[in-house]
Amino acid sequence: MPPACPCRRGLFRNEKRLLAVGNSRRVTTAKASQLLDQFRAGTISRETVLRAFQSAPVADLGFAQIDTHRALRKNFPEVIFGSGKTPVQVIKIAAKLLEHGQPVLVTRIAAEHALALRKKFKRAVHHPLARCVTIENKPLPKRSGFIAVICAGTSDLPVAEEAAVTAEIMGNHVERIHDVGIAGLHRMLARLETIQKANVIVAVAGMEGALPSVLAGLVARPVIAVPTSIGYGASFGGIAALLAMLNSCASGVTVVNIDNGFGAGYAASQINALVSQP
């Protein structure tokens, strides 16, 4: 009989290890690319690749169904919303994501969540102002360019920081610009040169919510407006700012929900990913 070809010998050597990859459901975007490259090189079989992609994309914890393939579809794994969950539940979800080699972002946490996460995971970083915890085994490579996260007042900082932390862990450079609301327009104009260089702008404001409209009239960049619940009685917990942003006469303004810094940071990262493509 003729000797087995080298590519088949390589296939047999790798088969057991790669079957384990499929069975453990650790298919991230990087792993998917690696599998396809190995198949193209002839070192693994079509069946091995298919088995890896066909593995169930859900980890059942009983109280939660973890979407382990979200990173493959969205380029970032499932994010944990901490509010309403116990510290034990958050830890178990985070552990499962880390087991699959994925970075962890936990938003809207309380002090007890942060304490438990930092005790359990040595790499856990608490961002108290943003009310977030991040855990990374290896940070994602940073994209070119940057996202500007701009807030009108110091009281808007928690929402602005939630957007900034979200964008950073997703692989973006972030330029923070604080307390430049329209009550003192010169403060924003002093930073205009930097703002104009951003690929995307996240504008966070409460009260009357005018900051995104002013910014959108000065820059040729997408502006993601974030109304906050900051303001006096007639602001109606952010509804006044939300309506003002929705009714902006400036072009290129997109609006997320009240206090949704996470949603703004996520959307900004997706836009910046497109801009940064070669």
Buried (B, 14 or more C-beta within 10 A) or exposed (E): EEEEEEEEEBBEEBBEEBBEBBEBBBBBBEBBEBBEEBBEEEBBBEEBBEBBBEBEBEBEEEEBEBBBBBBBEBBBBBBBBBEEBEBEBBBBBBBBBBBBBBBBBBBBBEEEBBEBBBEBBEEBBBBEEBBBBBBBEEEBEEBEBBBBBBBBBEBBBBBBBBBBBBBBBBBBBBBBBBBBBBEEEEBBEEBEEEBEEBBBBBBBBBBBBBBBBBBBBBBEBBBBBBBBBBBEEEBBBBBBBBBBBEEBEBEBBBBBEBBBBBBBBBBBBBBBBEBBEE
